[in-house]
Amino acid sequence: MTQQKLPVVALTLGDAAGIGPELIARLLSQPGITEQANIVLLGDPWLWQDGQNIADLQVETQAVSSLAQVRVRPDTHLPAFLATNTIAADQVMRSQSQAACGAAVLKVLNLCMDGTQRGEVDAICFAPLNKFAMKQGGLKHDDELHHFAEYLGVTGYFCEFNTLGDLWTSRVSSHIPLKDAAATLSTERIVEATRLIYKSLQASGTAEPKVAVAAFNPHGGDGGTCGREEIDIIEPAVKLLRGSGFPVDGPFPADTIFLKAREGQYQAIVTMYHDQGQIAIKLLGFSKGVTVQGGLPIPITTPAHGTAYDIAGLGKADVNAMLNAFNIACRMGAARLQP
């Protein structure tokens, strides 16, 4: 990748009351970080300085007045910094969920998405946010993914991916009560979820990912005696996918499929509901996991962990997941630049 072809990756500081500003300071202090992307950080100057102070680091940046200036910079060895004015220091109580913090997060993310729609940004990587604070601050959806999809005009299938190294997971249903999960299952949604994670893995650098599909019921339904979703919905989806040339196996009982994936047999698992994959991924590597927003016209990534209010301001934040999220954003952003 030549310097001229570096993707423009927008970074945000996340929830002002959490560990996000510290994480970004640690991320941008990593050696060789600007060799992967033309980086632009968007955030309030006081908050960015606060993050550096907490991390006990000082990161040199280059001021820009618009996202349009970032791609045409003659020298990208320093991250660009686009100052925003979304929240004041006296509005923030560290380690607490607040409407002002949620509203500020929304404003900055919207600025990033505006940049992608104008062709000024190739990928977005945001530091941890807090869904409750965002809802307090004006989020009208269940989560940020649905906000992204509406803002960007997405009409097709989209879902979150949770990743850990070479293993990615998607889910057919997400932030809904568990009692409603069965009603959301359909052969079409499973097919769409599988195709999307396969293509997204390819965009992130895995040439031929192998995909496993999880069962819904205990023991895979025990031949229909413990639920028929496997027979009536999931198996037909797997058959359709295999008939279309996708390397897909399943359905496998969810309590064993992650053992196969851990051994390297599969690079992706399609799960049927939120915790089915989340628990396994977080047990395998809580401090390293990444969430990828799938099905959007722009790559958007973030650490899978949250705002960690319990350690905010203490200088203890682990940068590994933030770094992994940034690396995926860089790879997927670069793929968008390919002819």
Summary of the structure (lengths in Angstrom):
residues: 339
radius of gyration: 20.2
end to end distance: 13.1
largest distance: 65.7
contacts: 1215
relative contact order: 0.17
helix: 45%
strand: 16%
